[in-house]
Amino acid sequence: MSKKIVTFGEIMLRLSTPGFNRFVQTQSFDATYGGGEANVAVSLANYGFESYFVTKLPEHEMGQSAVNHLRRFGVQCDCIVRGGDRIGIYFLETGASQRASKVVYDRANSAVSQMNSDEVNWEQVFEDAAWFHWTGITPALGKRSLECVAAACKAARKANVTISCDLNFRKKLWTENEAQQCMQPLMEYVDVCIANEEDAEKSLGLKAANSDVDSGELHETSYFKVAEKLKQLYDFKAVAITLRESFSASRNGWSALLIDEKDCSEPYRSRRYDIQIIDRVGGGDSFASGLIYGLLSKTNTKDALEFAVAASCLKQTISGDFNLVSVAEVEALAQGSGSGRVDR
């Protein structure tokens, strides 16, 4: 019997410029859908889990289109609340070489940001669930969204469901002070904390020494200390930090570290991949979903981390938010050379 996984957050309409066109030059946009927790839900459905996504979407055609998109990839949509006036939108301009990608949000007053916590029967949602995942993006949408996250966490904890949080700080949604005031109290419900190089500092106030994310240089020992401190402060069962070396918009180094109570009592750093970027949006979400899959399916947590890093590496070679890869493809990369030779 497959495990039931629940995620809660916002799915948005994504409008991206074709190829590497800039906003000011494009005459059309490619349309798809995506959002942190929705991306995780799709990956986990693709890996064979019973994946449920909770959100609120308008009853009009654009809301239905988003639901249909999720269903296309096997996500269970029974817990989606219908109502509100609009779906959030984000515009994406894909960068290249030394020109960074750009994101412009148009998500104010989206349906999910206006959702009240009592619109969802959280007790029913978490019945027979094994895992609940949320990100720091959702409470950043406003007071009601924060209340919904808190209600979901309390219900998941009551149901003895493992809870993971990807800190996912977004400076266009709130300040560091606002993030820390909201995120720190929520950490009491979290079992598995996921972060990138900056998230621990921006969302929880813990900075890694001797590292500069803009220079592409990472000081491994500093992030080991951050992971250890996070685990100690909040009593997490596991802490994972993704490590992105941004040499340019087109080429990144990619790895991660993990500390837990089982196989990684000392911080363990994964294999490192040198990625030629196609689309890095959703890279962190593909890592989170890979880690959830690994922690639920692998006997060794080091193997879980290697699966997550390989899954995320593959995602960044795929256009769109969703990681459209199979378990077999991820395993092949995690256990192979990663040379990219034709499979025939």
N, C-alpha and C positions, 0 to 999 in steps of 0.2 A: 504493500500500500504506500503510495507516494505521500510525502510530508506536506502539510498545509502551511504555506507562508503568507503572511499579510504585510502589505506595505500601504502607507498613507501619505498622500501629498497631492501635488498639482501636476496635471498633464496639460501642456500648452501646445498651441499651433506654432510650429517652427517654420519661418519663412527665411530661406537662405538664398544668397546670390548664387547664380550658376557659376561653377568653376571657381575661379579666384577673382571674380569681378568685385569691385568696390560698390558700396551702397550708392554713391553718387553717379555711377556709370551704368548700373544695371537697368534693364527695361522689363525684367521679369524676376519672379522668385520661385524657387522650388519649395513646395509645401509638403510637410510631414508633421509628425507629432513627437513630443518628447518631454521629459521632466524627470528629475532625480529618482524618485521612488517608482515612477512608472517604468523607467528604464530597467531598474532592478527587477521589477515584476516580470517584464518580458523575458529577461535572461533566465530567470528561475523557472518560468514556464517552459522555456526552450530546453532547459536541463532536465525536464521531466517532473518537476514539482507541481503541486496543486497551488497555483499562485493567484492570490486575491489582491486586487487593488481597490483601495477606498479613496474616494474623492467626491466632489460635487461638480456637476456639469449642467449647463443649460439644456432645456428640452428641445431647443431648435436644432436645425440640421448640422451646425458646426459642432455642437455638443455630441450629437449622435455619431458624427463622423469620427470623433476621438474615441468613443466607445467601440465603434466598429474596428478601428485600427488596433486597439488592444485585443479584441476578440480574435482578430486575424492571427495573432501570435500566441493564442492559447491562454490568455489571461482571463480569469474569472471576474466578471463585472457585476455580480449580483449585489454587491455592497455599495455600488455607486449611487449616490443621492442625486436626484435630478431637480433642477431649479436654478434660480439666478438668471442674470441677464447676459453674461458674456464668459467666453473662454479666454484665458490669458494667451498672449502672443509674445514670441521673442524673435527678433531679427538677427540673423547671423551673417557676418562677412568673414569668409575664411582667409586667414593670412597665409603668407608664404615667405620663406627665407627670413629676412630681418623685419618684415612687416607683420605685426601681431594681428591675430583674429580679433574681431569686435562683436560684442553682443549689445543690442538695444532692447530693453524690456518695454512691453505695453501690457501690463498685467494688473494694474490698479483696479480694485473692485471686481476682480474675477469671482466667479461663483464660489470656488472653494474658500476664498478669503472671507466670504460673507457667511460661511456655514457655521451653524451653532453646534456645540458638542452633543446636544441631545437629539440631533437629527440622525444619529447613527446608534444602533443598538450594539454597543461595543462588546457587551457580554456574549451576544450571539456571534459577532464577527470572530472572536477569539476561541470559540468552541472548537476543540480538537486541533487547534493550531500549534505548530512547533516553534514558530519564529515570527517576530514582528520587527520590521525595519522602517526607520524614518530618518530624515536628514534635517540639518540646521536651516535648510531653505524654507521649510514649511512654517515654523514659528515666526520666521522673519516676515511673513506675509501680513501679519497684524494680530491684534489681541484675540480675535475669535479663533484664528488658526493656532495660536499658542494654547488656548484653552482646549482645543480639540486634541492637540498632541498630548497634553497633560492627561486628559481623560482617557485617551487610548493607552498611554503608558500605564496608568493605574489599573485599567481593566486587564491589560496583558500581564502585568505582575500578579494580579489576583488569580489569573488563570494559569500561572506558572509557565508562561511563555518566555522563551529567551528573547531579549530585546537588543537590537543593534542600532547604533546611531552613527551616521557619517556626518561629521561636524559641518562640513560644506559652508564655510563663511562666504557671504556675498556682499561686498561693500556697496553695491548699488541698491541693496534692500534695507540695510541697517548699519549702524556704527558699531565699532568694537565694544564700546561700553554697553550699548543696548543688547548686543549679542551675549555678552558675558552675564548680564543681569538675568537674562532669560534662560540661557543654556546651562549655566552652572547648577541651578536647582534641579533641572531635569536629569542630570547625570546620575542621580540616586537610583533611577530606574534602569539604567543601561548596564548590560552585561558585556557587550563587545563594542568598543569605541574605535571608529575608523576616522583617520585624518590624513591631510596632506602636509606639506612642509610648513604651511602658514596657519592652518586651521587651529592648532593647539594654542597658538599665540593669540589669534584674533578672537576666537570663540571662548577660550578658557583662561587666557592670560599667561600661558607657559611658552616662553620663547627659547628656541634652540640657539645656543651660542655658536659663534664662528661660522655661520652659514648665511649665504646671500642668494636668495632664489633668483634674483634678476641676473646674476653673473653666471648661473648654471653650475655653481660649485656647491657641493653639499659636504658637510662634516658629519660623517657617519656616527661617531661617538656622541656628538651633541644630540642627535635624534634618538639614540639609544637611551640617553639620560632623560629626555622628554617622555619617552614611552614608559620608562620605569617610574617616573614621577606621576604620570597620569594614572597608572595602575595603582600606585600607592595611595594617592589622594582620594580617588573615587572608588577604589576596591573593584575595579573592572576585572572580569574573568580573562579578558584578552584585549590587547591594544595593537592595532595595525596602523602603520604610517606609510603612505606611498611616497616615493622619492623620485621626483621628476627633475632631471637635469636639462634645462631648456637652452640648448645651444643656438637654436633658432626656431621660428614657427614651424619649420619643415623637419627638423631633426631633434629628437629628444632621447636622453637616456632614461630608462624606466626600470625601477625595482621597488622593493618594499621591505619593511621589517615588521616583525611580530614578536610580542612577548605575551605568554599566557601561563596557565597553571599546569600545563601538561608537558609537552615536548620542548617548549621554548621558555623555560624558566629564566634563561639568559636571552637577551635580544638576539634574534636570528634574522640575518639579511638574505633576501632571495637572490636568485640569479638576476643579472642585469641584462636588459635588452636595449639595443640601439635601434630606435624606430624612425622610419621615414613616414612622417605624419600625413594621413589622408584627412582625418577628421578626429580631433581630440575631444570633442564634446561627448560626454558620456563615458569618458575613460575611467573616471573615478567610480561611477556607478557600476561599470562592468567589473571593476576590482571588487567592490562590495558584494555584488551578487556571486562572483566567483569564490569569495571568501566564505560566504554563507553556505554555498554548495559544498565547499571543501570541508568546512567544520561539521557539517551534517553527514557527509558521505565518506570522508577519509578517516583512517585510524590514526594517522600521524598529522599533527597540526603543521609541521613543516611542509608536508605535501599539500595541505590545504592552501598555504600561502603561495607555493609555487604554482598551483592551479590558478589562483586569483590573479597573479602577476601575468601569467601567460594569456589568460582570458582577456585581460585589459590590453595587453600588447596587441592582440589580434583585433580588438575593437577599434583601435586607433588607425587601423588600415581600412575601415569600413565607413562609408558615408552614412549620415543620419545618427540619431541618438542611440538607437538600439544595437545591441551586440548580437548579430545574427550568426552565431557559430555554434557548433555542436560540442558535446562533451568530448567526443573522439578527436575533434580538431584541436581542442585545447590540450588534451592529454598528449597528442602527437608533438605539439610545440614544447610543452613542459618537459617531455622526455627525450626530445630530439635536438637537432642542430639549429633549427630556425633559419636554414639557408634559403628558404623560399623556392626550392626547386619544384618544377611542375609535377603534380601528383597524377601519374598515369600508368 
